[in-house]
Amino acid sequence: MVVFDIPSDRVRRKAGEICKDYGLERIQWSAFEGPMTRNRREELWGRLLKLIEDAGDGGRLAMFPIGSREAEMAQRWSSGPTKRDDQGGGKGDDRAPSE
């Protein structure tokens, strides 16, 4: 999971594009999730950090590696149209992870 708080709209948009380039899915405007290898994670961290530092406007960046065991236990819920809905999925998923 990658989250950032960047004051510059231009830099924030670019950070989002970079995350999507790495196959991550946007879960909020400045939050992304998806599977990554350790090497790709380190590469992404370097690109995002450079982008933010070079912009000179400050900001915050956090990356939270989540192992497969923890990912299996994750619970998610959404309401309204989502990317999954556009692909034929249902609205929201409030089931327990084991269902």
N, C-alpha and C positions, 0 to 999 in steps of 0.2 A: 504494500500500500504506500502510495506517495501522496503527500499533502503539502500545499504551499500557500503562503500568504504574501502576495507580491503587489505593491501599490500601483505599479505601472500597468495599464491595460495592455499595452503592446507586449511587454515582457511576459505578463500572465498568459496572454493568448499564445505566444511562442512556446512557453513551458507546456501548455496543454497540447500543442501540436507535437512536441517532442515526445511526451508521454504516449500519445496515440501512435506515433511512429514505432514505439517499442511494444505495441500490441496491448497496451493497457486500456481499460474501459473507464470512462468518466462516470463516477458515482455521485459527484457534486461538482460545482464549477471548478474548484481547485483541489479535487481529490480523485485519485485514480487507483484502480486495483487490477491485478492480473498476475498470472504466473511468470516468473523470470528466473533464469539461471543466475548464479552468483556473479559471473563475469558480466552479464548484461546489466545486472543491478548496479554494479560498480561503474560501468560505462555510463549508464543513465545518470547516476549521481554526479559524476564528473561534468557531464554536459549541462545539467540543470544548475549546478553550483556556479559554473563558469558564466552561464547566461545571466544569472542574478548578480554575481559580483561585477561583471563587465558593465551591466546597466548602471550601476552606481546609485540606484534608488533604494537600496536595502531590500529587506524581505526576510521571510522565514521559509525553511525547507525541512521536511522530515520524511524519512523513509522507514517503514516498519516491515521488515521481512517476516512473513508468516509461513510457518512450516505446513506441510500437507496435513498433518494431524490436526493442527489448529484450524486450518481452512475447512476441514470436514465438519468441525463443530460450529463454524460460523453460522449465524442466523441473520437473515435479511428479510426486509419487508419494504414494499413500495406501494404507492397509490397513484393512480392516474397513468397516463401513457408513459411507457418506458421503451427503451430500445428493444427489449425482449418482446413487448407487445407488438411492435412493428413487424416482428418476425413470426407472428402467429402464436406467441405465448399468451398466458393469461395475465390478468391484472394482479400484481402483487403476489407474494408467496409467504403466507404466515405459518406454513407447516413447520414442524420441528424438523431438524436436519435428518433424522432417521426415517422420516415418512417418504 
